[in-house]
């Protein structure tokens, strides 16, 4: 349709437009061949598409996949390292202080907070 509607466009315009739409692997190899016309470019692209190397997959020895379980224990006892409940955090927000160190909170306080690990 492009050729019919725009007969003044040169053949190399169609070839470069076709090559620009290909995958990087095929595009790189096809540009080396410098096809003269669109039919040759399409033929070469189809040939290269049939021999494209398979995508590399990550190697897992013996087909074993690691599985990580992030489930929290059902019952926890409060310790010094556990986060406080939401009531303490809300109260600190209303006062405008950090709930950890009780100093004035400002954006970026996490980087200077004395009690942040």
Secondary structure, 3 states (H helix, E strand, C coil): CHHHHCCCCCHHHHHHHHHHCCCHHHHHHHHHHCCCCHHHHHHHHHHHHHCCCCCCCCCCHHHCCCCCCCCCCCCCCCCCCCCCCHHHHHHHHHHCECCCCCCECCCCHHHHCCCCC
